Amino acid sequence: MAKGKKIIIINQAANYLTIGMANAFKAHYDEVLLMTGSVHVQGEALREDIKLVKINLWHDAPAWRKYSSFLEAMVRMWFLLLFRFRTYEVLFVSVPPMAYLLNLVLPNKFSMVIWDVYPDLLKITGMKESHPLYKLWAFLNKRSFSKAHTLITISEVMSKTISKYVNLEKVLVQPIWSIFSLADKVEDLENPFILEHHLSEKTVVQYSGNIGLSHKVELLVEMAEKLQKEAAVHFQIIGRGPKKKAIESLVHNQQLSNCQFLPFQRDENFANSLSAANLGVVILDERVGLGSVPSKSYNLMALGIPSLYIAPRESQLYKYAQEFGHAKCFSEEQLSEASSWVLEFSKNAKLQKKMSLAAQKASEHFQRSNADKMVEKYMNVKSQ
């Protein structure tokens, strides 16, 4: 343990990844604090000797409340770091997405974990690189990243995206991990979710997660339309978000009886719902395919569920599919090919078994031990 070393980890909405990192740091630091508005425990609990520093809650909707909560959180972060924790190392994680820029006006030794690359992700709103906000954020990134102690991101593709703003040598790459293991998978005959929704005789093609601007779930509806005559193939969309009502209307207007909507699942039912999928779907918008890796992809691997990726060839998802063989990846322009492949998959038990075993094998690269590896890499960075 590093004697006298103190670090504060900041995430307005802390989840299992933040908890894992905080717990891993406590093995090396005398004092670890977590500054957050909420702690969502899934599996791993936060160590009792990690102190919480409370800030305001993060709100996902409506938009005005979301952004006002971001602004309030940033003001509180700045005040606390400047006046109470100015001697602490700082590790910023995730939310608010612009808060890491505080390192430009703070004296702390400041590092960032980058799961989504901004302003690149703003392209999903139609914003062009010539937009004043985009240009300003990109300019500030170059200054902020240059000043940072270190930057940590989760894939090689994302590190190359970040290299637009800072020398690649400064970026550490460490994949994240899943909240699940194969032991959490619920077999079909024991799964109450399958029984409740009468899924036992169907090939379930499932999207589970946020239905926001960056999630083109309408592509799955297009596939359902192409395969609506295939009674055994059942499309399932589980989640919430600003686009959900529009996509539900699309399904209703097209009278797609093979496409089902379900609400966001509670933690206690999450493993049941994911385990019901024969094929998990991960969709990555072409405009932001180099700046993000959805965490659901790791959960599917951990449960041994084959995946269908709709993502660009340049994305990390495509590279995972090629490397591990647990998934098939198609671009948005290849929906007809993807639909044909889904039909083939539904009829080929041997292929399903092969891809399931490949998913289990792939998940070995994305275990909880990655949190310890991340901290070890951080500790090995030379002080600046």
C-alpha positions as YAML, in Angstrom:
chain: A
units: angstrom
residues:
- id: 1
  name: MET
  ca: [0.00, 0.00, 0.00]
- id: 2
  name: ALA
  ca: [1.21, 3.49, -0.88]
- id: 3
  name: LYS
  ca: [1.66, 5.19, 2.52]
- id: 4
  name: GLY
  ca: [-0.26, 8.44, 2.84]
- id: 5
  name: LYS
  ca: [-1.69, 8.34, -0.67]
- id: 6
  name: LYS
  ca: [-5.24, 9.61, -1.10]
- id: 7
  name: ILE
  ca: [-7.52, 9.44, -4.11]
- id: 8
  name: ILE
  ca: [-11.07, 10.59, -4.78]
- id: 9
  name: ILE
  ca: [-13.07, 8.87, -7.52]
- id: 10
  name: ILE
  ca: [-15.84, 10.96, -9.09]
- id: 11
  name: ASN
  ca: [-18.94, 9.66, -10.83]
- id: 12
  name: GLN
  ca: [-22.31, 11.34, -10.36]
- id: 13
  name: ALA
  ca: [-24.04, 7.98, -10.99]
- id: 14
  name: ALA
  ca: [-21.75, 5.24, -9.66]
- id: 15
  name: ASN
  ca: [-22.35, 1.68, -10.85]
- id: 16
  name: TYR
  ca: [-20.65, -1.70, -10.52]
- id: 17
  name: LEU
  ca: [-17.68, -0.54, -12.61]
- id: 18
  name: THR
  ca: [-17.06, 2.47, -10.37]
- id: 19
  name: ILE
  ca: [-17.43, 0.27, -7.30]
- id: 20
  name: GLY
  ca: [-14.96, -2.26, -8.70]
- id: 21
  name: MET
  ca: [-12.37, 0.44, -9.39]
- id: 22
  name: ALA
  ca: [-12.82, 2.02, -5.95]
- id: 23
  name: ASN
  ca: [-12.41, -1.33, -4.21]
- id: 24
  name: ALA
  ca: [-9.32, -2.10, -6.29]
- id: 25
  name: PHE
  ca: [-7.72, 1.25, -5.42]
- id: 26
  name: LYS
  ca: [-8.25, 0.60, -1.69]
- id: 27
  name: ALA
  ca: [-5.64, -2.17, -1.89]
- id: 28
  name: HIS
  ca: [-3.03, 0.46, -2.81]
- id: 29
  name: TYR
  ca: [-4.16, 3.69, -1.13]
- id: 30
  name: ASP
  ca: [-4.57, 4.68, 2.52]
- id: 31
  name: GLU
  ca: [-7.67, 6.66, 1.74]
- id: 32
  name: VAL
  ca: [-10.20, 6.23, -1.08]
- id: 33
  name: LEU
  ca: [-13.24, 8.48, -1.39]
- id: 34
  name: LEU
  ca: [-16.14, 8.18, -3.81]
- id: 35
  name: MET
  ca: [-17.86, 11.43, -4.80]
- id: 36
  name: THR
  ca: [-21.28, 10.57, -6.19]
- id: 37
  name: GLY
  ca: [-24.98, 11.31, -6.23]
- id: 38
  name: SER
  ca: [-25.96, 7.64, -6.10]
- id: 39
  name: VAL
  ca: [-24.45, 4.17, -5.81]
- id: 40
  name: HIS
  ca: [-26.14, 1.38, -7.78]
- id: 41
  name: VAL
  ca: [-24.94, -1.92, -6.33]
- id: 42
  name: GLN
  ca: [-25.07, -4.91, -8.68]
- id: 43
  name: GLY
  ca: [-23.16, -7.88, -7.30]
- id: 44
  name: GLU
  ca: [-20.06, -6.28, -5.77]
- id: 45
  name: ALA
  ca: [-20.66, -4.00, -2.79]
- id: 46
  name: LEU
  ca: [-18.57, -0.95, -2.00]
- id: 47
  name: ARG
  ca: [-16.04, -1.60, 0.76]
- id: 48
  name: GLU
  ca: [-17.10, -0.15, 4.11]
- id: 49
  name: ASP
  ca: [-13.77, 1.67, 4.52]
- id: 50
  name: ILE
  ca: [-14.38, 3.74, 1.35]
- id: 51
  name: LYS
  ca: [-15.96, 7.04, 2.32]
- id: 52
  name: LEU
  ca: [-18.83, 8.58, 0.34]
- id: 53
  name: VAL
  ca: [-18.89, 12.27, -0.55]
- id: 54
  name: LYS
  ca: [-22.45, 13.10, -1.59]
- id: 55
  name: ILE
  ca: [-23.36, 15.42, -4.45]
- id: 56
  name: ASN
  ca: [-26.70, 15.85, -6.21]
- id: 57
  name: LEU
  ca: [-28.48, 13.03, -8.05]
- id: 58
  name: TRP
  ca: [-28.18, 12.59, -11.80]
- id: 59
  name: HIS
  ca: [-31.50, 12.70, -13.67]
- id: 60
  name: ASP
  ca: [-31.87, 11.01, -17.06]
- id: 61
  name: ALA
  ca: [-35.00, 12.92, -18.13]
- id: 62
  name: PRO
  ca: [-36.42, 15.36, -19.01]
- id: 63
  name: ALA
  ca: [-33.54, 17.00, -20.87]
- id: 64
  name: TRP
  ca: [-33.64, 20.30, -18.93]
- id: 65
  name: ARG
  ca: [-33.43, 18.45, -15.63]
- id: 66
  name: LYS
  ca: [-30.62, 16.22, -16.90]
- id: 67
  name: TYR
  ca: [-28.44, 19.15, -17.95]
- id: 68
  name: SER
  ca: [-29.25, 21.22, -14.87]
- id: 69
  name: SER
  ca: [-28.20, 18.24, -12.72]
- id: 70
  name: PHE
  ca: [-24.93, 18.11, -14.69]
- id: 71
  name: LEU
  ca: [-24.29, 21.80, -14.08]
- id: 72
  name: GLU
  ca: [-25.08, 21.58, -10.38]
- id: 73
  name: ALA
  ca: [-22.82, 18.54, -10.01]
- id: 74
  name: MET
  ca: [-19.91, 20.29, -11.73]
- id: 75
  name: VAL
  ca: [-20.20, 23.32, -9.45]
- id: 76
  name: ARG
  ca: [-20.22, 21.06, -6.38]
- id: 77
  name: MET
  ca: [-17.28, 19.02, -7.70]
- id: 78
  name: TRP
  ca: [-15.25, 22.16, -8.32]
- id: 79
  name: PHE
  ca: [-15.99, 23.59, -4.88]
- id: 80
  name: LEU
  ca: [-15.24, 20.37, -3.00]
- id: 81
  name: LEU
  ca: [-12.03, 19.63, -4.89]
- id: 82
  name: LEU
  ca: [-10.76, 23.18, -4.55]
- id: 83
  name: PHE
  ca: [-11.51, 23.67, -0.86]
- id: 84
  name: ARG
  ca: [-11.77, 20.23, 0.79]
- id: 85
  name: PHE
  ca: [-9.86, 17.75, -1.34]
- id: 86
  name: ARG
  ca: [-7.18, 19.77, -3.13]
- id: 87
  name: THR
  ca: [-4.43, 17.38, -1.90]
- id: 88
  name: TYR
  ca: [-6.16, 14.27, -3.27]
- id: 89
  name: GLU
  ca: [-5.49, 12.57, -6.56]
- id: 90
  name: VAL
  ca: [-8.63, 12.64, -8.70]
- id: 91
  name: LEU
  ca: [-9.98, 9.92, -10.98]
- id: 92
  name: PHE
  ca: [-12.96, 11.10, -12.97]
- id: 93
  name: VAL
  ca: [-15.38, 8.49, -14.34]
- id: 94
  name: SER
  ca: [-18.24, 9.01, -16.79]
- id: 95
  name: VAL
  ca: [-20.89, 11.47, -15.49]
- id: 96
  name: PRO
  ca: [-21.28, 14.38, -16.11]
- id: 97
  name: PRO
  ca: [-19.55, 13.77, -19.45]
- id: 98
  name: MET
  ca: [-17.88, 17.20, -19.50]
- id: 99
  name: ALA
  ca: [-16.80, 17.33, -15.85]
- id: 100
  name: TYR
  ca: [-13.25, 16.11, -16.52]
- id: 101
  name: LEU
  ca: [-12.60, 19.57, -18.01]
- id: 102
  name: LEU
  ca: [-12.48, 20.82, -14.41]
- id: 103
  name: ASN
  ca: [-8.86, 19.70, -14.38]
- id: 104
  name: LEU
  ca: [-8.11, 22.86, -16.36]
- id: 105
  name: VAL
  ca: [-8.92, 25.00, -13.31]
- id: 106
  name: LEU
  ca: [-7.98, 22.68, -10.44]
- id: 107
  name: PRO
  ca: [-4.56, 21.94, -8.89]
- id: 108
  name: ASN
  ca: [-5.16, 18.22, -8.30]
- id: 109
  name: LYS
  ca: [-3.33, 15.37, -9.98]
- id: 110
  name: PHE
  ca: [-6.21, 14.49, -12.31]
- id: 111
  name: SER
  ca: [-6.84, 11.34, -14.39]
- id: 112
  name: MET
  ca: [-9.86, 10.20, -16.40]
- id: 113
  name: VAL
  ca: [-11.54, 6.93, -17.31]
- id: 114
  name: ILE
  ca: [-13.10, 7.45, -20.74]
- id: 115
  name: TRP
  ca: [-15.95, 5.12, -21.67]
- id: 116
  name: ASP
  ca: [-17.52, 7.44, -24.27]
- id: 117
  name: VAL
  ca: [-15.51, 9.92, -26.31]
- id: 118
  name: TYR
  ca: [-16.87, 13.47, -26.39]
- id: 119
  name: PRO
  ca: [-17.46, 15.63, -28.36]
- id: 120
  name: ASP
  ca: [-17.41, 12.80, -30.92]
- id: 121
  name: LEU
  ca: [-20.63, 11.28, -29.55]
- id: 122
  name: LEU
  ca: [-22.46, 14.55, -30.18]
- id: 123
  name: LYS
  ca: [-22.57, 13.55, -33.84]
- id: 124
  name: ILE
  ca: [-25.64, 11.47, -32.99]
- id: 125
  name: THR
  ca: [-27.54, 14.74, -32.60]
- id: 126
  name: GLY
  ca: [-26.55, 15.77, -36.12]
- id: 127
  name: MET
  ca: [-23.84, 18.10, -34.84]
- id: 128
  name: LYS
  ca: [-20.98, 18.54, -37.28]
- id: 129
  name: GLU
  ca: [-17.32, 18.99, -36.40]
- id: 130
  name: SER
  ca: [-17.60, 22.57, -37.68]
- id: 131
  name: HIS
  ca: [-20.17, 23.45, -34.98]
- id: 132
  name: PRO
  ca: [-18.82, 26.02, -32.47]
- id: 133
  name: LEU
  ca: [-19.61, 23.79, -29.45]
- id: 134
  name: TYR
  ca: [-17.88, 20.80, -31.07]
- id: 135
  name: LYS
  ca: [-14.81, 22.89, -31.93]
- id: 136
  name: LEU
  ca: [-14.65, 24.40, -28.43]
- id: 137
  name: TRP
  ca: [-14.95, 21.01, -26.70]
- id: 138
  name: ALA
  ca: [-12.30, 19.50, -29.00]
- id: 139
  name: PHE
  ca: [-9.96, 22.42, -28.23]
- id: 140
  name: LEU
  ca: [-10.52, 22.03, -24.48]
- id: 141
  name: ASN
  ca: [-9.92, 18.26, -24.78]
- id: 142
  name: LYS
  ca: [-6.45, 18.88, -26.14]
- id: 143
  name: ARG
  ca: [-5.59, 21.11, -23.22]
- id: 144
  name: SER
  ca: [-7.30, 18.93, -20.61]
- id: 145
  name: PHE
  ca: [-5.87, 15.62, -21.81]
- id: 146
  name: SER
  ca: [-2.40, 17.12, -22.11]
- id: 147
  name: LYS
  ca: [-2.57, 18.27, -18.48]
- id: 148
  name: ALA
  ca: [-3.98, 14.97, -17.16]
- id: 149
  name: HIS
  ca: [-1.81, 12.53, -15.24]
- id: 150
  name: THR
  ca: [-3.14, 9.67, -17.35]
- id: 151
  name: LEU
  ca: [-6.12, 8.65, -19.48]
- id: 152
  name: ILE
  ca: [-7.70, 5.21, -19.31]
- id: 153
  name: THR
  ca: [-10.03, 3.84, -21.96]
- id: 154
  name: ILE
  ca: [-11.59, 0.46, -22.66]
- id: 155
  name: SER
  ca: [-10.52, -0.51, -26.18]
- id: 156
  name: GLU
  ca: [-7.79, -0.06, -28.76]
- id: 157
  name: VAL
  ca: [-10.25, 1.54, -31.19]
- id: 158
  name: MET
  ca: [-11.29, 4.12, -28.62]
- id: 159
  name: SER
  ca: [-7.67, 4.89, -27.77]
- id: 160
  name: LYS
  ca: [-7.06, 5.78, -31.41]
- id: 161
  name: THR
  ca: [-10.09, 8.07, -31.33]
- id: 162
  name: ILE
  ca: [-8.71, 9.79, -28.22]
- id: 163
  name: SER
  ca: [-5.33, 10.17, -29.96]
- id: 164
  name: LYS
  ca: [-6.87, 13.03, -31.96]
- id: 165
  name: TYR
  ca: [-6.56, 15.04, -28.77]
- id: 166
  name: VAL
  ca: [-3.42, 13.72, -27.08]
- id: 167
  name: ASN
  ca: [-0.35, 11.59, -27.74]
- id: 168
  name: LEU
  ca: [-1.36, 7.91, -27.86]
- id: 169
  name: GLU
  ca: [1.43, 7.02, -25.44]
- id: 170
  name: LYS
  ca: [-0.50, 8.77, -22.68]
- id: 171
  name: VAL
  ca: [-3.57, 6.54, -23.09]
- id: 172
  name: LEU
  ca: [-3.87, 3.30, -21.10]
- id: 173
  name: VAL
  ca: [-6.14, 0.61, -22.55]
- id: 174
  name: GLN
  ca: [-7.94, -1.70, -20.16]
- id: 175
  name: PRO
  ca: [-11.19, -3.48, -21.06]
- id: 176
  name: ILE
  ca: [-13.99, -3.44, -18.50]
- id: 177
  name: TRP
  ca: [-15.93, -6.38, -17.12]
- id: 178
  name: SER
  ca: [-19.41, -7.80, -16.67]
- id: 179
  name: ILE
  ca: [-21.60, -7.92, -13.60]
- id: 180
  name: PHE
  ca: [-22.37, -11.54, -14.52]
- id: 181
  name: SER
  ca: [-20.62, -14.88, -14.79]
- id: 182
  name: LEU
  ca: [-21.77, -18.08, -16.45]
- id: 183
  name: ALA
  ca: [-23.09, -19.22, -13.05]
- id: 184
  name: ASP
  ca: [-25.70, -16.46, -13.29]
- id: 185
  name: LYS
  ca: [-27.26, -17.86, -16.47]
- id: 186
  name: VAL
  ca: [-30.74, -19.25, -15.87]
- id: 187
  name: GLU
  ca: [-31.55, -22.32, -17.93]
- id: 188
  name: ASP
  ca: [-34.72, -22.29, -20.04]
- id: 189
  name: LEU
  ca: [-36.72, -24.82, -18.04]
- id: 190
  name: GLU
  ca: [-35.99, -22.94, -14.80]
- id: 191
  name: ASN
  ca: [-36.43, -19.44, -16.15]
- id: 192
  name: PRO
  ca: [-39.65, -17.72, -14.98]
- id: 193
  name: PHE
  ca: [-39.17, -14.97, -17.59]
- id: 194
  name: ILE
  ca: [-39.41, -17.54, -20.40]
- id: 195
  name: LEU
  ca: [-42.48, -19.12, -18.85]
- id: 196
  name: GLU
  ca: [-44.21, -15.78, -18.23]
- id: 197
  name: HIS
  ca: [-43.74, -14.59, -21.83]
- id: 198
  name: HIS
  ca: [-44.25, -17.98, -23.54]
- id: 199
  name: LEU
  ca: [-40.83, -18.04, -25.20]
- id: 200
  name: SER
  ca: [-39.90, -21.71, -24.90]
- id: 201
  name: GLU
  ca: [-40.64, -22.61, -28.53]
- id: 202
  name: LYS
  ca: [-39.09, -19.50, -30.04]
- id: 203
  name: THR
  ca: [-35.70, -18.19, -31.06]
- id: 204
  name: VAL
  ca: [-35.53, -14.97, -29.05]
- id: 205
  name: VAL
  ca: [-33.62, -12.10, -30.69]
- id: 206
  name: GLN
  ca: [-33.34, -9.61, -27.86]
- id: 207
  name: TYR
  ca: [-32.30, -5.99, -27.48]
- id: 208
  name: SER
  ca: [-32.07, -5.01, -23.82]
- id: 209
  name: GLY
  ca: [-30.97, -1.55, -22.73]
- id: 210
  name: ASN
  ca: [-31.41, 2.15, -23.32]
- id: 211
  name: ILE
  ca: [-33.49, 3.32, -26.27]
- id: 212
  name: GLY
  ca: [-31.87, 6.71, -26.75]
- id: 213
  name: LEU
  ca: [-30.52, 8.85, -29.56]
- id: 214
  name: SER
  ca: [-27.41, 6.73, -30.00]
- id: 215
  name: HIS
  ca: [-29.39, 3.46, -30.10]
- id: 216
  name: LYS
  ca: [-30.89, 2.84, -33.53]
- id: 217
  name: VAL
  ca: [-33.32, 0.22, -32.30]
- id: 218
  name: GLU
  ca: [-35.50, 0.93, -35.34]
- id: 219
  name: LEU
  ca: [-33.03, -1.26, -37.25]
- id: 220
  name: LEU
  ca: [-34.23, -4.23, -35.24]
- id: 221
  name: VAL
  ca: [-37.82, -3.35, -36.15]
- id: 222
  name: GLU
  ca: [-36.82, -3.38, -39.83]
- id: 223
  name: MET
  ca: [-35.40, -6.87, -39.35]
- id: 224
  name: ALA
  ca: [-38.60, -7.98, -37.64]
- id: 225
  name: GLU
  ca: [-40.54, -6.74, -40.64]
- id: 226
  name: LYS
  ca: [-38.33, -8.73, -43.01]
- id: 227
  name: LEU
  ca: [-38.85, -11.91, -40.94]
- id: 228
  name: GLN
  ca: [-42.49, -11.44, -39.92]
- id: 229
  name: LYS
  ca: [-43.52, -14.63, -41.71]
- id: 230
  name: GLU
  ca: [-41.05, -16.69, -39.67]
- id: 231
  name: ALA
  ca: [-43.21, -17.55, -36.66]
- id: 232
  name: ALA
  ca: [-40.38, -19.15, -34.67]
- id: 233
  name: VAL
  ca: [-38.21, -15.98, -34.70]
- id: 234
  name: HIS
  ca: [-39.32, -13.61, -31.94]
- id: 235
  name: PHE
  ca: [-37.90, -10.08, -31.59]
- id: 236
  name: GLN
  ca: [-37.88, -8.62, -28.11]
- id: 237
  name: ILE
  ca: [-37.09, -5.01, -27.17]
- id: 238
  name: ILE
  ca: [-36.56, -4.37, -23.46]
- id: 239
  name: GLY
  ca: [-35.75, -0.97, -22.02]
- id: 240
  name: ARG
  ca: [-36.58, 2.69, -21.80]
- id: 241
  name: GLY
  ca: [-35.56, 5.96, -23.34]
- id: 242
  name: PRO
  ca: [-36.69, 8.95, -25.40]
- id: 243
  name: LYS
  ca: [-37.14, 6.95, -28.62]
- id: 244
  name: LYS
  ca: [-39.21, 4.15, -27.13]
- id: 245
  name: LYS
  ca: [-42.65, 5.59, -27.91]
- id: 246
  name: ALA
  ca: [-41.72, 6.32, -31.53]
- id: 247
  name: ILE
  ca: [-40.43, 2.78, -32.05]
- id: 248
  name: GLU
  ca: [-43.49, 1.27, -30.36]
- id: 249
  name: SER
  ca: [-45.65, 3.27, -32.76]
- id: 250
  name: LEU
  ca: [-43.60, 1.95, -35.67]
- id: 251
  name: VAL
  ca: [-44.22, -1.64, -34.57]
- id: 252
  name: HIS
  ca: [-47.92, -0.95, -34.02]
- id: 253
  name: ASN
  ca: [-48.40, 0.75, -37.40]
- id: 254
  name: GLN
  ca: [-46.70, -2.12, -39.20]
- id: 255
  name: GLN
  ca: [-48.66, -4.69, -37.17]
- id: 256
  name: LEU
  ca: [-45.58, -6.72, -36.35]
- id: 257
  name: SER
  ca: [-46.83, -9.52, -34.13]
- id: 258
  name: ASN
  ca: [-43.30, -10.96, -33.97]
- id: 259
  name: CYS
  ca: [-41.94, -7.90, -32.12]
- id: 260
  name: GLN
  ca: [-42.54, -7.47, -28.39]
- id: 261
  name: PHE
  ca: [-41.84, -4.51, -26.08]
- id: 262
  name: LEU
  ca: [-41.15, -4.94, -22.38]
- id: 263
  name: PRO
  ca: [-40.23, -2.40, -19.69]
- id: 264
  name: PHE
  ca: [-36.79, -1.98, -18.20]
- id: 265
  name: GLN
  ca: [-36.12, -4.97, -15.94]
- id: 266
  name: ARG
  ca: [-35.35, -4.67, -12.25]
- id: 267
  name: ASP
  ca: [-32.00, -5.96, -10.99]
- id: 268
  name: GLU
  ca: [-33.54, -9.09, -9.49]
- id: 269
  name: ASN
  ca: [-34.96, -10.07, -12.89]
- id: 270
  name: PHE
  ca: [-32.09, -8.88, -15.08]
- id: 271
  name: ALA
  ca: [-30.27, -12.22, -15.32]
- id: 272
  name: ASN
  ca: [-33.57, -13.99, -16.07]
- id: 273
  name: SER
  ca: [-34.43, -11.65, -18.93]
- id: 274
  name: LEU
  ca: [-30.96, -11.73, -20.52]
- id: 275
  name: SER
  ca: [-30.78, -15.51, -20.15]
- id: 276
  name: ALA
  ca: [-33.98, -15.80, -22.19]
- id: 277
  name: ALA
  ca: [-32.18, -14.51, -25.30]
- id: 278
  name: ASN
  ca: [-30.93, -16.97, -27.87]
- id: 279
  name: LEU
  ca: [-29.30, -14.07, -29.67]
- id: 280
  name: GLY
  ca: [-28.45, -10.76, -27.99]
- id: 281
  name: VAL
  ca: [-28.44, -7.62, -30.10]
- id: 282
  name: VAL
  ca: [-25.98, -4.72, -29.68]
- id: 283
  name: ILE
  ca: [-26.46, -1.70, -31.92]
- id: 284
  name: LEU
  ca: [-23.81, 0.99, -32.36]
- id: 285
  name: ASP
  ca: [-24.63, 4.07, -34.44]
- id: 286
  name: GLU
  ca: [-22.33, 4.39, -37.45]
- id: 287
  name: ARG
  ca: [-21.66, 8.04, -36.55]
- id: 288
  name: VAL
  ca: [-20.20, 7.17, -33.14]
- id: 289
  name: GLY
  ca: [-18.91, 3.65, -33.71]
- id: 290
  name: LEU
  ca: [-15.31, 4.56, -32.86]
- id: 291
  name: GLY
  ca: [-16.14, 6.36, -29.62]
- id: 292
  name: SER
  ca: [-18.03, 3.77, -27.57]
- id: 293
  name: VAL
  ca: [-18.36, 0.09, -26.63]
- id: 294
  name: PRO
  ca: [-21.77, -0.77, -25.07]
- id: 295
  name: SER
  ca: [-21.39, -2.57, -21.74]
- id: 296
  name: LYS
  ca: [-24.21, -4.96, -22.64]
- id: 297
  name: SER
  ca: [-21.82, -6.70, -25.04]
- id: 298
  name: TYR
  ca: [-19.76, -7.95, -22.07]
- id: 299
  name: ASN
  ca: [-22.85, -9.10, -20.15]
- id: 300
  name: LEU
  ca: [-23.96, -11.22, -23.10]
- id: 301
  name: MET
  ca: [-20.53, -12.83, -23.34]
- id: 302
  name: ALA
  ca: [-20.51, -13.58, -19.62]
- id: 303
  name: LEU
  ca: [-23.81, -15.48, -19.90]
- id: 304
  name: GLY
  ca: [-22.64, -17.40, -22.96]
- id: 305
  name: ILE
  ca: [-25.20, -15.75, -25.26]
- id: 306
  name: PRO
  ca: [-24.29, -15.36, -28.95]
- id: 307
  name: SER
  ca: [-24.56, -11.80, -30.26]
- id: 308
  name: LEU
  ca: [-25.65, -9.90, -33.32]
- id: 309
  name: TYR
  ca: [-23.75, -6.64, -33.69]
- id: 310
  name: ILE
  ca: [-24.99, -3.84, -35.92]
- id: 311
  name: ALA
  ca: [-21.87, -1.70, -36.06]
- id: 312
  name: PRO
  ca: [-19.27, -0.35, -38.50]
- id: 313
  name: ARG
  ca: [-16.30, -2.48, -39.53]
- id: 314
  name: GLU
  ca: [-13.96, 0.00, -37.85]
- id: 315
  name: SER
  ca: [-15.60, -0.51, -34.45]
- id: 316
  name: GLN
  ca: [-14.30, -2.51, -31.51]
- id: 317
  name: LEU
  ca: [-17.42, -4.68, -31.71]
- id: 318
  name: TYR
  ca: [-16.45, -5.81, -35.22]
- id: 319
  name: LYS
  ca: [-12.95, -6.62, -33.97]
- id: 320
  name: TYR
  ca: [-14.37, -8.63, -31.06]
- id: 321
  name: ALA
  ca: [-16.63, -10.59, -33.42]
- id: 322
  name: GLN
  ca: [-13.68, -11.40, -35.67]
- id: 323
  name: GLU
  ca: [-11.37, -12.30, -32.79]
- id: 324
  name: PHE
  ca: [-13.66, -14.44, -30.66]
- id: 325
  name: GLY
  ca: [-16.31, -15.79, -33.06]
- id: 326
  name: HIS
  ca: [-19.10, -15.33, -30.51]
- id: 327
  name: ALA
  ca: [-20.90, -12.73, -32.62]
- id: 328
  name: LYS
  ca: [-21.73, -11.78, -36.18]
- id: 329
  name: CYS
  ca: [-21.32, -8.13, -37.13]
- id: 330
  name: PHE
  ca: [-23.17, -6.30, -39.90]
- id: 331
  name: SER
  ca: [-23.26, -2.66, -40.91]
- id: 332
  name: GLU
  ca: [-26.53, -0.69, -41.11]
- id: 333
  name: GLU
  ca: [-26.50, -1.15, -44.89]
- id: 334
  name: GLN
  ca: [-26.43, -4.93, -44.49]
- id: 335
  name: LEU
  ca: [-29.80, -5.44, -42.79]
- id: 336
  name: SER
  ca: [-31.01, -7.87, -45.48]
- id: 337
  name: GLU
  ca: [-27.89, -10.00, -44.99]
- id: 338
  name: ALA
  ca: [-28.27, -9.73, -41.22]
- id: 339
  name: SER
  ca: [-31.90, -10.84, -41.41]
- id: 340
  name: SER
  ca: [-30.97, -13.84, -43.54]
- id: 341
  name: TRP
  ca: [-28.25, -14.76, -41.08]
- id: 342
  name: VAL
  ca: [-30.66, -14.52, -38.12]
- id: 343
  name: LEU
  ca: [-33.00, -16.95, -39.89]
- id: 344
  name: GLU
  ca: [-30.09, -19.32, -40.54]
- id: 345
  name: PHE
  ca: [-29.01, -19.02, -36.90]
- id: 346
  name: SER
  ca: [-32.53, -19.83, -35.67]
- id: 347
  name: LYS
  ca: [-32.52, -23.12, -37.57]
- id: 348
  name: ASN
  ca: [-28.97, -24.21, -36.78]
- id: 349
  name: ALA
  ca: [-28.59, -25.65, -33.27]
- id: 350
  name: LYS
  ca: [-24.97, -26.55, -33.95]
- id: 351
  name: LEU
  ca: [-24.12, -22.93, -34.81]
- id: 352
  name: GLN
  ca: [-25.92, -21.70, -31.70]
- id: 353
  name: LYS
  ca: [-23.92, -24.05, -29.48]
- id: 354
  name: LYS
  ca: [-20.63, -23.13, -31.16]
- id: 355
  name: MET
  ca: [-21.21, -19.40, -30.72]
- id: 356
  name: SER
  ca: [-22.37, -19.87, -27.12]
- id: 357
  name: LEU
  ca: [-19.13, -21.66, -26.25]
- id: 358
  name: ALA
  ca: [-17.19, -18.93, -28.04]
- id: 359
  name: ALA
  ca: [-18.99, -16.29, -25.96]
- id: 360
  name: GLN
  ca: [-18.05, -18.10, -22.76]
- id: 361
  name: LYS
  ca: [-14.43, -18.24, -23.91]
- id: 362
  name: ALA
  ca: [-14.46, -14.54, -24.87]
- id: 363
  name: SER
  ca: [-15.80, -13.58, -21.44]
- id: 364
  name: GLU
  ca: [-12.55, -14.78, -19.87]
- id: 365
  name: HIS
  ca: [-10.97, -11.55, -21.13]
- id: 366
  name: PHE
  ca: [-13.55, -9.40, -19.33]
- id: 367
  name: GLN
  ca: [-13.53, -10.52, -15.70]
- id: 368
  name: ARG
  ca: [-13.64, -8.49, -12.46]
- id: 369
  name: SER
  ca: [-9.86, -8.88, -12.26]
- id: 370
  name: ASN
  ca: [-9.70, -6.21, -14.97]
- id: 371
  name: ALA
  ca: [-10.39, -3.64, -12.24]
- id: 372
  name: ASP
  ca: [-7.20, -4.71, -10.47]
- id: 373
  name: LYS
  ca: [-5.30, -4.61, -13.77]
- id: 374
  name: MET
  ca: [-6.58, -1.09, -14.42]
- id: 375
  name: VAL
  ca: [-5.32, 0.11, -11.04]
- id: 376
  name: GLU
  ca: [-1.97, -1.63, -11.52]
- id: 377
  name: LYS
  ca: [-1.50, 0.15, -14.85]
- id: 378
  name: TYR
  ca: [-2.42, 3.45, -13.21]
- id: 379
  name: MET
  ca: [0.11, 2.84, -10.41]
- id: 380
  name: ASN
  ca: [2.86, 2.10, -12.93]
- id: 381
  name: VAL
  ca: [2.50, 5.43, -14.74]
- id: 382
  name: LYS
  ca: [5.48, 7.61, -13.89]
- id: 383
  name: SER
  ca: [4.60, 10.69, -11.88]
- id: 384
  name: GLN
  ca: [4.51, 13.87, -13.90]
...
